[in-house]
Amino acid sequence: MSDEQKPVTGPIPIYVRTIPTGVVLDLEALTRLVIGDVINELLHAEDTTAWDLLHEAAEPVGEGQFPGELLEQRLVERASSRVPLYGPAALEMSWKLREASATRPVPGQRGAA
């Protein structure tokens, strides 16, 4: 298994993938956590504010009105946005990023035949 296929370990695995012009941090696990947070907020039985805002945002409104902004703000406040790196994970991340973003030759374009 190449090093690129091994995630930086932690509560949320982070994959560092190289691309010709740099790196991509694959945070699929964080995305799943955020989606779970959004679903939990929408289905929270005691407080239906997010659900009400979702329905309000779905209704047509006049020009210049954006009811979805309140829903977005509420969900952002409740969704996960941080990835903790414990112990050596932060160093591991820095090593992977350094390695992945090191200067390397970019393949030239192939001539059309």
All heavy atoms as an XYZ file, in Angstrom:
864
protein
N       0.852     -1.175      0.000
C       0.000      0.000      0.000
C       0.898      1.238      0.000
O       1.791      1.373      0.813
C      -0.901     -0.035      1.235
C      -1.836      1.135      1.339
S      -2.838      1.185      2.855
C      -3.966     -0.136      2.534
N       0.633      2.140     -0.936
C       1.449      3.349     -0.984
C       1.091      4.252      0.182
O       0.020      4.156      0.759
C       1.237      4.091     -2.309
O       0.004      4.770     -2.296
N       2.029      5.153      0.509
C       1.805      6.066      1.628
C       0.594      6.961      1.377
O      -0.063      7.394      2.295
C       3.061      6.902      1.865
C       3.014      7.610      3.205
O       2.673      6.952      4.203
O       3.293      8.813      3.236
N       0.295      7.221      0.100
C      -0.835      8.081     -0.247
C      -2.161      7.415      0.105
O      -3.165      8.076      0.292
C      -0.786      8.400     -1.745
C      -1.716      9.527     -2.134
C      -1.509      9.984     -3.550
O      -0.669     10.872     -3.768
O      -2.185      9.452     -4.432
N      -2.180      6.088      0.207
C      -3.410      5.374      0.526
C      -3.614      5.232      2.026
O      -4.647      4.760      2.465
C      -3.405      4.001     -0.143
C      -3.466      4.100     -1.649
C      -3.329      2.748     -2.305
O      -2.769      1.826     -1.736
N      -3.847      2.633     -3.515
N      -2.628      5.598      2.831
C      -2.750      5.532      4.285
C      -3.156      6.910      4.805
O      -2.502      7.894      4.512
C      -1.421      5.131      4.924
C      -0.947      3.748      4.571
C       0.387      3.483      5.231
C       0.990      2.192      4.740
N       2.344      2.002      5.272
N      -4.222      6.972      5.584
C      -4.619      8.286      6.092
C      -3.772      8.708      7.281
O      -3.137      7.888      7.931
C      -6.060      8.046      6.543
C      -6.076      6.617      6.969
C      -5.124      5.914      6.020
N      -3.777     10.013      7.536
C      -3.267     10.507      8.803
C      -4.309     10.062      9.807
O      -5.498     10.343      9.652
C      -3.114     12.040      8.790
C      -2.739     12.546     10.165
C      -2.090     12.463      7.750
N      -3.883      9.342     10.809
C      -4.835      8.733     11.726
C      -5.362      9.737     12.735
O      -4.771     10.779     12.973
C      -4.182      7.556     12.465
O      -3.013      8.036     13.127
C      -3.807      6.452     11.506
N      -6.457      9.401     13.308
C      -7.098     10.247     14.307
C      -8.566      9.928     14.312
O      -9.011      9.004     13.640
N      -9.321     10.694     15.043
C     -10.754     10.440     15.056
C     -11.362     10.604     13.659
O     -12.359      9.996     13.341
C     -11.319     11.460     16.025
C     -10.202     12.306     16.467
C      -8.936     11.799     15.888
N     -10.755     11.439     12.848
C     -11.199     11.641     11.469
C      -9.988     11.417     10.566
O      -9.050     12.214     10.571
C     -11.753     13.068     11.272
C     -12.963     13.279     12.170
C     -12.104     13.305      9.809
C     -13.500     14.669     12.178
N      -9.983     10.325      9.786
C      -8.841     10.078      8.916
C      -8.754     11.133      7.809
O      -9.777     11.559      7.269
C      -9.109      8.690      8.334
C     -10.565      8.453      8.522
C     -11.005      9.291      9.681
N      -7.530     11.560      7.531
C      -7.291     12.555      6.493
C      -6.312     11.951      5.499
O      -5.194     11.569      5.858
C      -6.694     13.850      7.075
C      -7.623     14.436      8.129
C      -6.421     14.867      5.967
C      -6.999     15.540      8.954
N      -6.741     11.859      4.244
C      -5.870     11.350      3.191
C      -5.231     12.537      2.478
O      -5.893     13.538      2.199
C      -6.672     10.526      2.181
C      -7.183      9.226      2.741
C      -8.384      9.168      3.441
C      -6.463      8.049      2.576
C      -8.858      7.972      3.953
C      -6.929      6.850      3.091
C      -8.124      6.818      3.778
O      -8.589      5.631      4.289
N      -3.948     12.427      2.214
C      -3.232     13.455      1.469
C      -2.950     12.872      0.095
O      -2.253     11.860     -0.034
C      -1.910     13.849      2.170
C      -1.171     14.892      1.344
C      -2.183     14.374      3.576
N      -3.517     13.484     -0.932
C      -3.354     12.998     -2.298
C      -2.607     14.048     -3.106
O      -2.870     15.242     -2.972
C      -4.703     12.737     -2.931
C      -5.629     11.903     -2.073
C      -6.198     10.737     -2.810
N      -7.221     10.024     -2.054
C      -6.979      8.983     -1.267
N      -5.762      8.543     -1.124
N      -7.962      8.374     -0.638
N      -1.688     13.579     -3.905
C      -0.945     14.506     -4.751
C      -1.677     14.692     -6.078
O      -2.310     13.769     -6.593
C       0.479     13.998     -5.022
O       0.412     12.720     -5.646
C       1.269     13.905     -3.747
N      -1.582     15.899     -6.598
C      -2.074     16.232     -7.926
C      -0.931     16.961     -8.629
O       0.026     17.382     -7.965
C      -3.354     17.091     -7.854
C      -3.107     18.385     -7.072
C      -4.503     16.308     -7.245
C      -4.286     19.351     -7.091
N      -0.971     17.084     -9.925
C       0.172     17.699    -10.627
C       0.562     19.080    -10.109
O       1.720     19.455    -10.153
C      -0.317     17.777    -12.074
C      -1.298     16.670    -12.197
C      -1.986     16.590    -10.855
N      -0.395     19.832     -9.570
C      -0.087     21.196     -9.130
C      -0.056     21.369     -7.625
O       0.034     22.483     -7.142
C      -1.111     22.183     -9.726
O      -2.421     21.778     -9.327
C      -1.015     22.223    -11.243
N      -0.147     20.279     -6.859
C      -0.129     20.415     -5.399
C      -0.685     19.193     -4.703
O      -0.377     18.072     -5.071
N      -1.532     19.436     -3.704
C      -2.109     18.341     -2.924
C      -3.599     18.567     -2.714
O      -4.089     19.690     -2.812
C      -1.426     18.193     -1.543
C       0.039     17.878     -1.688
C      -1.629     19.415     -0.687
N      -4.285     17.488     -2.406
C      -5.693     17.528     -2.040
C      -5.825     16.807     -0.716
O      -5.286     15.708     -0.546
C      -6.568     16.822     -3.102
C      -8.004     16.700     -2.623
C      -6.514     17.550     -4.423
N      -6.487     17.421      0.235
C      -6.781     16.773      1.503
C      -8.177     16.157      1.382
O      -9.154     16.868      1.175
C      -6.754     17.772      2.659
C      -5.436     18.494      2.885
C      -5.565     19.447      4.065
C      -4.306     17.518      3.106
N      -8.238     14.843      1.475
C      -9.506     14.123      1.366
C     -10.093     13.984      2.766
O      -9.564     13.264      3.603
C      -9.272     12.755      0.734
C     -10.557     11.972      0.532
O     -11.597     12.350      1.116
O     -10.520     10.975     -0.193
N     -11.185     14.692      3.021
C     -11.826     14.723      4.331
C     -13.217     14.087      4.272
O     -14.178     14.598      4.844
C     -11.923     16.165      4.826
C     -10.597     16.893      5.000
C     -10.822     18.377      5.202
C      -9.829     16.310      6.144
N     -13.329     12.948      3.587
C     -14.627     12.291      3.461
C     -15.252     12.006      4.825
O     -16.449     12.195      5.028
C     -14.514     10.987      2.674
C     -15.853     10.282      2.517
C     -15.773      8.964      1.783
O     -14.741      8.670      1.155
O     -16.756      8.215      1.848
N     -14.442     11.575      5.772
C     -14.977     11.275      7.103
C     -15.543     12.533      7.763
O     -16.560     12.459      8.457
C     -13.897     10.645      7.972
N     -14.910     13.683      7.560
C     -15.442     14.938      8.105
C     -16.760     15.283      7.418
O     -17.714     15.706      8.074
C     -14.439     16.076      7.934
C     -14.909     17.443      8.433
C     -15.198     17.422      9.930
C     -13.897     18.518      8.104
N     -16.824     15.078      6.119
C     -18.055     15.342      5.392
C     -19.199     14.496      5.946
O     -20.305     14.988      6.167
C     -17.870     15.063      3.894
O     -16.837     15.913      3.397
C     -19.149     15.310      3.109
N     -18.920     13.210      6.190
C     -19.951     12.330      6.749
C     -20.399     12.825      8.131
O     -21.582     12.805      8.456
C     -19.443     10.900      6.839
C     -19.310     10.233      5.502
C     -18.860      8.779      5.646
N     -18.706      8.162      4.364
C     -19.707      7.677      3.637
N     -20.940      7.770      4.096
N     -19.480      7.126      2.469
N     -19.445     13.292      8.934
C     -19.771     13.815     10.251
C     -20.647     15.061     10.145
O     -21.636     15.207     10.865
C     -18.482     14.120     11.019
C     -18.624     14.617     12.450
C     -19.281     13.557     13.330
C     -17.255     14.976     13.005
N     -20.306     15.948      9.229
C     -21.079     17.179      9.046
C     -22.496     16.852      8.569
O     -23.474     17.400      9.088
C     -20.368     18.138      8.064
C     -21.276     19.297      7.679
C     -19.072     18.657      8.669
N     -22.607     15.943      7.603
C     -23.933     15.561      7.114
C     -24.757     14.963      8.250
O     -25.951     15.259      8.398
C     -23.823     14.571      5.939
C     -23.151     15.235      4.731
C     -25.193     14.002      5.563
C     -23.884     16.417      4.159
N     -24.129     14.137      9.070
C     -24.825     13.582     10.230
C     -25.296     14.664     11.178
O     -26.418     14.605     11.706
N     -24.440     15.672     11.406
C     -24.820     16.797     12.264
C     -26.031     17.544     11.695
O     -26.948     17.927     12.427
C     -23.661     17.787     12.418
C     -22.523     17.257     13.267
O     -22.718     16.250     13.971
O     -21.432     17.858     13.214
N     -26.030     17.752     10.375
C     -27.143     18.462      9.728
C     -28.432     17.662      9.865
O     -29.481     18.210     10.226
C     -26.811     18.747      8.244
C     -28.048     19.229      7.486
C     -25.691     19.769      8.136
N     -28.356     16.356      9.589
C     -29.549     15.514      9.711
C     -30.060     15.525     11.149
O     -31.271     15.667     11.388
C     -29.255     14.085      9.220
C     -29.067     14.099      7.703
C     -30.366     13.114      9.622
C     -28.541     12.811      7.134
N     -29.153     15.391     12.109
C     -29.566     15.418     13.519
C     -30.235     16.736     13.879
O     -31.235     16.762     14.605
C     -28.377     15.166     14.440
C     -27.936     13.733     14.431
O     -28.708     12.834     14.093
N     -26.687     13.492     14.781
N     -29.698     17.830     13.378
C     -30.284     19.134     13.682
C     -31.679     19.265     13.070
O     -32.597     19.769     13.698
C     -29.378     20.263     13.183
C     -29.928     21.657     13.393
C     -30.167     22.022     14.857
O     -29.586     21.404     15.766
O     -30.956     22.958     15.103
N     -31.833     18.785     11.833
C     -33.136     18.884     11.178
C     -34.182     17.999     11.842
O     -35.361     18.335     11.863
C     -33.010     18.514      9.693
C     -32.337     19.563      8.823
C     -32.051     18.992      7.451
C     -33.184     20.822      8.724
N     -33.754     16.878     12.397
C     -34.702     15.930     12.973
C     -34.806     16.040     14.492
O     -35.450     15.213     15.124
C     -34.312     14.497     12.575
C     -34.304     14.232     11.072
C     -33.865     12.807     10.801
C     -35.658     14.519     10.444
N     -34.170     17.063     15.068
C     -34.197     17.263     16.513
C     -35.630     17.522     16.949
O     -36.255     18.502     16.536
C     -33.287     18.445     16.876
C     -32.936     18.506     18.314
N     -33.645     19.255     19.210
C     -31.950     17.903     19.009
C     -33.110     19.123     20.402
N     -32.078     18.299     20.307
N     -36.165     16.636     17.766
C     -37.589     16.692     18.110
C     -37.963     17.878     18.995
O     -39.044     18.442     18.850
C     -38.003     15.387     18.792
N     -37.093     18.275     19.912
C     -37.449     19.325     20.862
C     -37.427     20.726     20.249
O     -38.125     21.615     20.688
C     -36.506     19.304     22.084
C     -36.666     18.082     22.963
C     -35.866     16.903     22.449
O     -34.775     17.112     21.894
O     -36.346     15.770     22.582
N     -36.583     20.929     19.248
C     -36.439     22.258     18.652
C     -36.554     22.114     17.137
O     -35.670     21.570     16.487
C     -35.083     22.868     19.027
C     -34.887     24.272     18.466
O     -35.800     24.793     17.792
O     -33.806     24.828     18.693
N     -37.644     22.592     16.584
C     -37.886     22.433     15.146
C     -37.473     23.655     14.334
O     -37.861     23.786     13.173
C     -39.381     22.143     14.896
O     -40.150     23.255     15.361
C     -39.824     20.857     15.573
N     -36.647     24.521     14.900
C     -36.260     25.745     14.195
C     -35.610     25.453     12.850
O     -35.960     26.065     11.837
C     -35.301     26.590     15.068
O     -35.927     26.849     16.314
C     -34.945     27.894     14.379
N     -34.657     24.519     12.809
C     -33.975     24.212     11.552
C     -34.956     23.661     10.526
O     -34.910     24.022      9.346
C     -32.833     23.234     11.789
N     -35.840     22.779     10.969
C     -36.855     22.212     10.077
C     -37.765     23.310      9.531
O     -38.053     23.360      8.335
C     -37.667     21.153     10.825
C     -38.642     20.437      9.955
C     -39.987     20.641      9.888
C     -38.362     19.394      9.020
N     -40.555     19.788      8.972
C     -39.581     19.017      8.423
C     -37.189     18.751      8.632
C     -39.665     18.028      7.457
C     -37.280     17.753      7.668
C     -38.491     17.404      7.091
N     -38.185     24.217     10.403
C     -39.044     25.327      9.985
C     -38.310     26.227      8.990
O     -38.896     26.664      7.989
C     -39.491     26.142     11.199
C     -40.351     25.334     12.171
O     -40.929     24.308     11.756
O     -40.417     25.732     13.348
N     -37.046     26.492      9.247
C     -36.252     27.322      8.335
C     -36.070     26.640      6.983
O     -36.067     27.293      5.941
C     -34.893     27.650      8.955
C     -34.905     28.642     10.111
C     -33.545     28.687     10.796
C     -35.313     30.027      9.618
N     -35.922     25.320      6.989
C     -35.785     24.572      5.747
C     -37.049     24.737      4.906
O     -36.982     25.022      3.707
C     -35.519     23.090      6.031
C     -35.456     22.183      4.808
C     -34.271     22.564      3.922
C     -35.344     20.727      5.236
N     -38.196     24.590      5.525
C     -39.460     24.747      4.794
C     -39.654     26.188      4.331
O     -40.139     26.424      3.223
C     -40.635     24.284      5.657
C     -40.740     22.797      5.698
N     -41.373     22.069      4.736
C     -40.238     21.891      6.572
C     -41.284     20.788      5.009
N     -40.594     20.650      6.126
N     -39.256     27.129      5.155
C     -39.358     28.544      4.770
C     -38.445     28.834      3.580
O     -38.824     29.541      2.656
C     -38.978     29.425      5.960
C     -39.149     30.905      5.706
C     -38.744     31.720      6.930
O     -39.076     31.310      8.049
O     -38.091     32.764      6.740
N     -37.251     28.257      3.586
C     -36.301     28.485      2.499
C     -36.793     27.868      1.191
O     -36.450     28.339      0.105
C     -34.935     27.895      2.867
N     -37.612     26.822      1.278
C     -38.110     26.148      0.089
C     -39.263     26.902     -0.574
O     -39.569     26.667     -1.736
C     -38.556     24.729      0.440
N     -39.875     27.821      0.160
C     -40.999     28.577     -0.390
C     -40.473     29.714     -1.261
O     -39.478     30.361     -0.930
C     -41.858     29.146      0.742
C     -42.546     28.085      1.568
C     -43.292     28.670      2.757
O     -43.428     29.906      2.841
O     -43.716     27.870      3.603
N     -41.167     29.983     -2.375
C     -40.745     31.100     -3.228
C     -40.884     32.427     -2.466
O     -41.839     32.620     -1.723
C     -41.709     31.054     -4.414
C     -42.624     29.902     -4.200
C     -42.327     29.281     -2.883
N     -39.911     33.292     -2.652
C     -39.943     34.604     -1.985
C     -39.684     35.690     -3.014
O     -39.282     35.419     -4.139
C     -38.875     34.693     -0.858
C     -39.195     33.726      0.253
C     -37.496     34.434     -1.398
N     -39.880     36.901     -2.581
C     -39.654     38.038     -3.464
C     -38.170     38.241     -3.739
O     -37.297     37.700     -3.064
N     -37.899     39.043     -4.747
C     -36.519     39.316     -5.132
C     -35.770     39.998     -3.993
O     -36.304     40.861     -3.306
C     -36.514     40.236     -6.358
C     -35.148     40.392     -6.967
C     -35.211     41.180     -8.268
O     -36.190     41.008     -9.017
O     -34.279     41.963     -8.518
N     -34.537     39.573     -3.761
C     -33.701     40.170     -2.733
C     -33.850     39.540     -1.362
O     -33.168     39.921     -0.429
N     -34.761     38.576     -1.206
C     -34.944     37.906      0.078
C     -34.290     36.529      0.026
O     -34.453     35.807     -0.946
C     -36.428     37.763      0.412
C     -37.109     39.091      0.629
C     -38.588     38.901      0.924
O     -39.205     37.963      0.475
N     -39.139     39.827      1.700
N     -33.559     36.169      1.052
C     -32.829     34.908      1.080
C     -33.084     34.180      2.400
O     -32.266     34.229      3.304
C     -31.327     35.153      0.904
C     -30.989     35.897     -0.355
C     -30.679     37.245     -0.314
C     -31.019     35.253     -1.579
C     -30.381     37.944     -1.470
C     -30.721     35.941     -2.744
C     -30.395     37.288     -2.696
N     -34.219     33.497      2.546
C     -34.502     32.812      3.804
C     -33.522     31.666      4.080
O     -33.369     31.244      5.219
C     -35.925     32.301      3.623
C     -36.107     32.203      2.158
C     -35.285     33.310      1.577
N     -32.862     31.156      3.064
C     -31.903     30.071      3.255
C     -30.694     30.481      4.066
O     -30.009     29.638      4.642
N     -30.406     31.771      4.143
C     -29.243     32.237      4.904
C     -29.372     31.921      6.390
O     -28.393     31.547      7.035
C     -29.022     33.733      4.696
C     -28.518     34.076      3.307
C     -28.366     35.570      3.093
O     -28.650     36.358      4.023
O     -27.945     35.948      1.986
N     -30.555     32.060      6.946
C     -30.753     31.743      8.366
C     -30.561     30.249      8.622
O     -29.960     29.851      9.618
C     -32.142     32.180      8.830
C     -32.376     33.680      8.927
C     -33.841     33.967      9.257
C     -31.467     34.287      9.981
N     -31.067     29.415      7.705
C     -30.890     27.972      7.837
C     -29.411     27.625      7.731
O     -28.888     26.863      8.548
C     -31.683     27.231      6.761
C     -31.487     25.722      6.713
C     -31.932     25.076      8.022
C     -32.242     25.121      5.535
N     -28.740     28.208      6.753
C     -27.304     27.953      6.598
C     -26.544     28.344      7.871
O     -25.717     27.583      8.365
C     -26.750     28.733      5.408
C     -25.262     28.533      5.204
C     -24.718     29.351      4.050
O     -25.496     29.834      3.208
O     -23.486     29.518      3.994
N     -26.833     29.512      8.402
C     -26.162     29.983      9.616
C     -26.395     29.016     10.770
O     -25.465     28.644     11.488
C     -26.666     31.370      9.982
C     -26.063     31.922     11.253
C     -26.651     33.288     11.606
O     -27.329     33.922     10.808
N     -26.394     33.728     12.822
N     -27.624     28.574     10.941
C     -27.950     27.652     12.038
C     -27.212     26.323     11.880
O     -26.673     25.785     12.847
C     -29.459     27.426     12.099
C     -29.843     26.538     13.271
C     -31.338     26.486     13.445
N     -31.698     25.626     14.548
C     -31.902     26.043     15.787
N     -31.762     27.320     16.079
N     -32.229     25.187     16.735
N     -27.181     25.783     10.664
C     -26.515     24.508     10.436
C     -24.999     24.630     10.582
O     -24.351     23.735     11.127
C     -26.888     23.950      9.059
C     -28.360     23.556      8.903
C     -28.645     23.122      7.477
C     -28.771     22.492      9.899
N     -24.428     25.733     10.122
C     -22.983     25.944     10.274
C     -22.609     26.001     11.753
O     -21.590     25.460     12.170
C     -22.530     27.225      9.532
C     -21.141     27.649      9.956
C     -22.578     27.006      8.026
N     -23.461     26.619     12.556
C     -23.199     26.714     13.996
C     -23.189     25.336     14.658
O     -22.524     25.135     15.670
C     -24.263     27.585     14.672
C     -24.137     29.061     14.353
C     -25.327     29.867     14.856
O     -26.264     29.296     15.456
O     -25.330     31.093     14.625
N     -23.925     24.396     14.107
C     -24.066     23.091     14.742
C     -23.270     21.976     14.072
O     -23.169     20.888     14.617
C     -25.541     22.711     14.799
C     -26.244     23.512     15.871
C     -27.716     23.622     15.629
N     -28.387     24.362     16.684
C     -28.414     25.673     16.789
N     -27.781     26.416     15.935
N     -29.063     26.267     17.773
N     -22.728     22.209     12.887
C     -22.004     21.165     12.159
C     -20.522     21.149     12.545
O     -19.951     22.167     12.946
C     -22.135     21.387     10.653
N     -19.922     19.992     12.414
C     -18.501     19.831     12.734
C     -17.651     20.592     11.725
O     -17.943     20.610     10.540
C     -18.134     18.353     12.699
O     -18.941     17.635     13.593
N     -16.591     21.205     12.195
C     -15.703     21.934     11.291
C     -14.232     21.768     11.652
O     -13.372     22.279     10.957
C     -16.059     23.422     11.290
O     -15.825     23.982     12.568
N     -13.946     21.056     12.716
C     -12.554     20.916     13.148
C     -12.128     19.458     13.091
O     -12.909     18.566     13.369
C     -12.399     21.440     14.566
C     -12.617     22.935     14.641
C     -12.395     23.454     16.059
N     -12.423     24.893     16.083
C     -13.515     25.618     16.185
N     -14.680     25.042     16.265
N     -13.454     26.933     16.216
N     -10.869     19.272     12.737
C     -10.298     17.925     12.688
C      -9.177     17.870     13.725
O      -8.105     18.442     13.524
C      -9.718     17.616     11.291
C      -9.091     16.239     11.271
C     -10.793     17.745     10.236
N      -9.418     17.215     14.849
C      -8.351     17.119     15.849
C      -7.269     16.138     15.397
O      -7.560     15.112     14.795
C      -9.074     16.607     17.096
C     -10.282     15.917     16.587
C     -10.662     16.566     15.297
N      -6.039     16.491     15.639
C      -4.896     15.615     15.363
C      -4.168     15.405     16.679
O      -3.591     16.336     17.223
C      -3.969     16.236     14.319
C      -4.584     16.492     12.944
C      -3.616     17.257     12.066
C      -4.997     15.187     12.294
N      -4.203     14.188     17.183
C      -3.620     13.893     18.486
C      -2.243     13.267     18.344
O      -1.937     12.600     17.352
C      -4.531     12.937     19.268
C      -5.908     13.495     19.492
C      -7.013     12.931     18.883
C      -6.104     14.601     20.302
C      -8.288     13.444     19.090
C      -7.365     15.120     20.510
C      -8.457     14.539     19.906
O      -9.706     15.056     20.112
N      -1.426     13.471     19.374
C      -0.106     12.844     19.413
C       0.702     13.169     18.167
O       0.782     14.324     17.751
N       1.262     12.152     17.550
C       2.118     12.389     16.389
C       1.354     12.650     15.096
O       1.963     12.866     14.054
C       2.915     11.083     16.273
C       2.013     10.050     16.847
C       1.259     10.755     17.954
N       0.036     12.672     15.138
C      -0.735     12.850     13.906
C      -0.449     14.190     13.226
O      -0.415     14.272     12.003
C      -2.229     12.704     14.180
N      -0.245     15.254     13.999
C       0.050     16.559     13.400
C       1.386     16.523     12.667
O       1.507     17.064     11.558
C       0.053     17.648     14.465
N       2.378     15.886     13.272
C       3.664     15.751     12.579
C       3.526     14.881     11.336
O       4.098     15.181     10.287
C       4.720     15.144     13.520
C       5.319     16.092     14.540
C       6.268     15.341     15.469
C       6.053     17.216     13.836
N       2.760     13.800     11.454
C       2.536     12.928     10.309
C       1.887     13.715      9.168
O       2.255     13.566      8.007
C       1.650     11.752     10.727
C       1.402     10.745      9.635
C       0.461      9.636     10.073
O       0.133      9.529     11.281
O       0.030      8.878      9.188
N       0.917     14.552      9.517
C       0.260     15.375      8.499
C       1.258     16.316      7.838
O       1.275     16.461      6.616
C      -0.887     16.178      9.130
C      -1.555     17.169      8.176
S      -2.357     16.398      6.776
C      -3.832     15.832      7.546
N       2.115     16.952      8.637
C       3.089     17.880      8.047
C       4.062     17.145      7.133
O       4.417     17.643      6.073
C       3.823     18.660      9.131
O       4.696     17.823      9.849
N       4.478     15.939      7.521
C       5.383     15.163      6.663
C       4.699     14.792      5.351
O       5.284     14.920      4.283
C       5.865     13.898      7.373
C       6.741     14.153      8.564
C       7.615     15.201      8.748
C       6.824     13.382      9.749
N       8.217     15.122      9.973
C       7.751     14.001     10.614
C       6.198     12.219     10.188
C       8.089     13.510     11.866
C       6.525     11.721     11.429
C       7.454     12.360     12.253
N       3.468     14.348      5.433
C       2.741     13.977      4.217
C       2.538     15.183      3.315
O       2.673     15.089      2.094
C       1.397     13.335      4.557
C       1.533     11.925      5.066
C       0.173     11.289      5.261
C       0.334      9.876      5.730
N      -0.265      8.913      4.829
N       2.195     16.323      3.914
C       2.008     17.530      3.107
C       3.315     17.990      2.473
O       3.345     18.385      1.305
C       1.399     18.649      3.957
C      -0.069     18.476      4.302
C      -0.496     19.508      5.333
C      -0.933     18.576      3.066
N       4.414     17.939      3.229
C       5.709     18.326      2.675
C       6.098     17.423      1.516
O       6.544     17.885      0.476
C       6.804     18.284      3.745
C       6.766     19.441      4.679
C       7.798     19.250      5.789
N       7.994     20.495      6.452
C       9.182     21.082      6.586
N      10.259     20.503      6.143
N       9.262     22.231      7.193
N       5.918     16.118      1.732
C       6.280     15.158      0.692
C       5.408     15.338     -0.548
O       5.881     15.360     -1.673
C       6.136     13.733      1.226
C       6.516     12.667      0.216
C       6.344     11.280      0.782
O       6.759     11.033      1.929
O       5.775     10.436      0.063
N       4.105     15.484     -0.329
C       3.178     15.587     -1.443
C       3.325     16.899     -2.207
O       3.091     16.947     -3.415
C       1.741     15.445     -0.937
N       3.711     17.967     -1.514
C       3.803     19.266     -2.180
C       5.216     19.623     -2.614
O       5.445     20.732     -3.097
C       3.245     20.363     -1.269
O       4.004     20.453     -0.080
N       6.150     18.690     -2.475
C       7.530     18.946     -2.901
C       7.566     19.227     -4.409
O       6.772     18.691     -5.179
C       8.408     17.754     -2.566
N       8.485     20.071     -4.792
C       8.624     20.405     -6.197
C       8.977     19.144     -6.978
O       9.859     18.387     -6.607
C       9.744     21.455     -6.389
O       9.431     22.588     -5.573
C       9.861     21.867     -7.831
N       8.262     18.950     -8.071
C       8.527     17.813     -8.940
C       8.213     18.245    -10.367
O       7.426     19.158    -10.590
C       7.714     16.596     -8.524
C       6.245     16.803     -8.502
C       5.528     15.621     -7.860
N       4.131     15.865     -7.689
C       3.567     16.526     -6.702
N       4.307     17.010     -5.738
N       2.278     16.712     -6.636
N       8.807     17.579    -11.305
C       8.570     17.979    -12.702
C       7.121     17.705    -13.101
O       6.532     16.705    -12.709
C       9.536     17.115    -13.503
C       9.882     15.968    -12.610
C       9.729     16.456    -11.197
N       6.568     18.627    -13.852
C       5.235     18.456    -14.372
C       5.373     17.908    -15.787
O       6.096     18.485    -16.598
C       4.463     19.799    -14.392
C       3.088     19.645    -15.025
C       4.367     20.365    -12.993
N       4.717     16.809    -16.104
C       4.838     16.261    -17.440
C       4.384     17.246    -18.499
O       3.397     17.959    -18.310
C       3.941     15.017    -17.434
C       3.412     14.889    -16.053
C       3.802     16.072    -15.267
N       5.104     17.293    -19.594
C       4.736     18.188    -20.688
C       3.524     17.678    -21.426
O       3.136     16.525    -21.296
N       2.913     18.564    -22.185
C       1.755     18.155    -22.965
C       2.199     17.305    -24.141
O       3.243     17.527    -24.743
C       1.002     19.374    -23.484
C       0.322     20.147    -22.383
C      -0.485     21.315    -22.956
O      -0.230     21.770    -24.063
N      -1.453     21.790    -22.181
N       1.389     16.330    -24.439
C       1.677     15.477    -25.581
C       1.177     16.159    -26.832
O       0.117     16.780    -26.845
C       0.969     14.130    -25.439
C       1.434     13.369    -24.242
C       0.694     12.066    -24.180
N       0.931     11.452    -22.858
C       0.434     10.308    -22.486
N      -0.335      9.629    -23.284
N       0.685      9.818    -21.300
N       1.943     16.036    -27.886
C       1.539     16.617    -29.158
C       0.396     15.815    -29.753
O       0.347     14.604    -29.632
N      -0.545     16.501    -30.359
C      -1.685     15.813    -30.981
C      -1.204     15.122    -32.243
O      -0.476     15.689    -33.042
C      -2.796     16.801    -31.289
N      -1.613     13.894    -32.409
C      -1.185     13.133    -33.582
C      -2.184     13.227    -34.682
O      -3.300     13.457    -34.579
C      -0.992     11.660    -33.199
